[in-house]
Amino acid sequence: MSKKDKNQTIEEPQMQDDTIENTKDAQAENLSVEEQLQEDLAKEKDKFMRLFAEFENYKKRTAKERIDLFKTASEDVMVSMLPVLDDFERALLHIEDDKEAEELRKGVLLIYNKLLSTLEKKGLSKIEVSQGDTFNADDHEAITQIPAPSKDLKGKIIDVIEKGYKLGDKVIRFPKVVIGQ
């Protein structure tokens, strides 16, 4: 064989090896492309799931806010009606003393009860506080402190000046009380 033939023979196996290597590289590239696509798909699925969860949380939060808004939408009206309730209660206390105004007392009582029941239907409720209850700064508003008439009334409520009210679960006016010192 001549030198050219020897070179060709030697080069031919190298070409076959190169072709095999190129094929292996192409397969590896294909696998890596597939793997890359699988990875991209997994990332996109993760992104989608996170976005979906975030959107679900948003829907729940806005629904809760909307419900809370509907529950307390009438808060301003309720707060402005509380002095009217207080005036009715004062009027009823003073009319009870006058025996001649029995018909007037019945009329005022009827109007008071109707107003109170209407407001209660809308979610208003009284905060029950009575004399002798333990004072709690989180639940009551202390107007003043006076010397306790007896030792067992120290730190307790002596008198309720103004009733407290709730609208749903929210306190819209704390009861104003006098406590014993």
C-alpha positions as CSV (number, residue, x, y, z in Angstrom):
1,M,0.0,0.0,0.0
2,S,1.1,3.4,-0.7
3,K,1.3,6.2,1.8
4,K,-1.9,7.7,0.6
5,D,-3.7,4.4,1.0
6,K,-2.3,3.9,4.5
7,N,-3.4,7.4,5.5
8,Q,-6.9,6.8,4.0
9,T,-7.2,3.5,5.9
10,I,-6.1,5.1,9.1
11,E,-8.4,8.1,8.6
12,E,-11.4,6.0,7.7
13,P,-11.6,4.3,11.2
14,Q,-11.2,7.8,12.7
15,M,-14.1,9.1,10.6
16,Q,-16.2,6.2,11.8
17,D,-15.3,6.9,15.4
18,D,-16.1,10.6,14.8
19,T,-19.5,9.7,13.4
20,I,-20.2,7.4,16.3
21,E,-19.1,10.1,18.7
22,N,-21.3,12.7,16.9
23,T,-24.2,10.3,17.1
24,K,-23.6,9.8,20.8
25,D,-23.3,13.6,21.2
26,A,-26.6,14.1,19.3
27,Q,-28.3,11.5,21.4
28,A,-26.9,13.0,24.5
29,E,-28.0,16.4,23.2
30,N,-31.5,15.0,22.5
31,L,-31.7,13.6,25.9
32,S,-30.5,16.9,27.4
33,V,-33.1,18.7,25.3
34,E,-35.8,16.3,26.6
35,E,-34.5,16.7,30.1
36,Q,-34.4,20.4,29.7
37,L,-38.0,20.4,28.5
38,Q,-39.0,18.2,31.4
39,E,-37.2,20.6,33.8
40,D,-38.9,23.6,32.1
41,L,-42.3,21.8,32.4
42,A,-41.7,21.1,36.1
43,K,-40.8,24.7,36.7
44,E,-43.9,25.9,34.9
45,K,-46.1,23.5,36.8
46,D,-44.6,24.8,40.0
47,K,-45.1,28.4,39.0
48,F,-48.7,27.6,38.0
49,M,-49.5,25.8,41.2
50,R,-48.1,28.7,43.3
51,L,-50.0,31.2,41.2
52,F,-53.2,29.1,41.6
53,A,-52.7,28.9,45.4
54,E,-52.1,32.6,45.6
55,F,-55.3,33.3,43.6
56,E,-57.3,31.0,45.8
57,N,-56.0,32.8,48.9
58,Y,-56.9,36.1,47.3
59,K,-60.4,34.9,46.6
60,K,-60.9,33.7,50.2
61,R,-59.4,36.9,51.6
62,T,-61.7,39.2,49.5
63,A,-64.7,37.1,50.3
64,K,-64.0,37.4,54.0
65,E,-63.4,41.1,53.7
66,R,-66.7,41.5,51.8
67,I,-68.6,39.6,54.5
68,D,-67.0,41.7,57.2
69,L,-67.9,44.9,55.3
70,F,-71.5,43.8,55.0
71,K,-71.6,43.0,58.7
72,T,-70.2,46.4,59.7
73,A,-71.4,48.5,56.9
74,S,-74.1,50.0,59.1
75,E,-71.7,50.8,61.9
76,D,-71.9,54.5,61.3
77,V,-75.7,54.5,61.4
78,M,-75.7,52.3,64.5
79,V,-73.2,54.6,66.4
80,S,-75.3,57.6,65.5
81,M,-78.5,55.9,66.8
82,L,-77.0,55.0,70.2
83,P,-77.6,58.5,71.7
84,V,-81.2,58.2,70.7
85,L,-81.5,54.9,72.5
86,D,-79.9,56.5,75.6
87,D,-82.4,59.4,75.4
88,F,-85.3,56.9,75.3
89,E,-84.0,55.1,78.3
90,R,-83.6,58.3,80.3
91,A,-87.1,59.4,79.3
92,L,-88.5,56.1,80.4
93,L,-86.8,56.4,83.8
94,H,-88.2,59.9,84.4
95,I,-91.7,59.0,83.1
96,E,-92.0,56.1,85.5
97,D,-92.0,58.5,88.4
98,D,-95.0,60.4,87.0
99,K,-98.2,58.5,87.6
100,E,-100.3,60.9,85.5
101,A,-98.2,60.3,82.4
102,E,-99.1,56.6,82.1
103,E,-100.3,56.8,78.5
104,L,-97.2,58.8,77.5
105,R,-95.0,56.2,79.2
106,K,-96.7,53.4,77.2
107,G,-96.2,55.3,73.9
108,V,-92.5,56.0,74.6
109,L,-92.0,52.4,75.7
110,L,-93.6,51.2,72.5
111,I,-91.4,53.4,70.3
112,Y,-88.3,52.4,72.3
113,N,-88.9,48.7,72.0
114,K,-89.6,49.0,68.3
115,L,-86.4,50.9,67.7
116,L,-84.4,48.5,69.9
117,S,-85.8,45.4,68.1
118,T,-85.1,46.9,64.7
119,L,-81.5,47.6,65.6
120,E,-81.1,44.2,67.2
121,K,-82.3,42.6,63.9
122,K,-79.5,44.5,62.2
123,G,-76.9,42.9,64.5
124,L,-76.8,45.3,67.5
125,S,-76.5,43.8,70.9
126,K,-76.0,45.1,74.4
127,I,-72.9,44.4,76.4
128,E,-74.3,43.2,79.8
129,V,-72.6,44.9,82.7
130,S,-74.0,45.2,86.2
131,Q,-72.9,46.5,89.5
132,G,-70.4,44.3,91.3
133,D,-68.8,42.9,88.1
134,T,-65.0,42.9,88.1
135,F,-63.6,45.8,86.1
136,N,-61.6,44.9,83.0
137,A,-59.9,47.7,81.1
138,D,-60.2,45.7,77.9
139,D,-64.0,45.5,78.2
140,H,-65.0,48.6,80.0
141,E,-64.2,52.3,79.9
142,A,-63.7,53.8,83.4
143,I,-65.1,57.3,83.7
144,T,-64.1,57.8,87.3
145,Q,-63.0,56.1,90.5
146,I,-64.8,56.6,93.8
147,P,-64.1,55.2,97.3
148,A,-65.7,51.8,97.4
149,P,-68.8,51.7,99.7
150,S,-67.6,48.3,101.0
151,K,-64.4,46.3,100.8
152,D,-65.9,43.7,98.5
153,L,-66.5,46.4,95.8
154,K,-62.8,47.4,95.5
155,G,-61.8,47.1,91.9
156,K,-65.3,46.3,90.9
157,I,-68.0,48.3,89.0
158,I,-70.0,50.5,91.2
159,D,-72.3,52.1,88.6
160,V,-72.9,51.9,84.8
161,I,-73.1,55.4,83.3
162,E,-73.6,54.4,79.6
163,K,-74.4,51.0,78.2
164,G,-72.0,49.4,75.8
165,Y,-73.0,47.9,72.4
166,K,-71.7,45.4,69.9
167,L,-72.3,45.2,66.2
168,G,-71.8,41.5,65.4
169,D,-68.5,40.7,67.2
170,K,-67.1,44.2,67.1
171,V,-67.6,46.5,70.0
172,I,-68.8,49.9,68.8
173,R,-69.2,51.5,72.2
174,F,-67.6,50.3,75.4
175,P,-69.7,50.5,78.6
176,K,-68.8,53.6,80.6
177,V,-68.5,52.7,84.3
178,V,-67.6,54.0,87.7
179,I,-65.3,51.8,89.7
180,G,-64.6,51.4,93.4
181,Q,-61.1,52.3,94.7
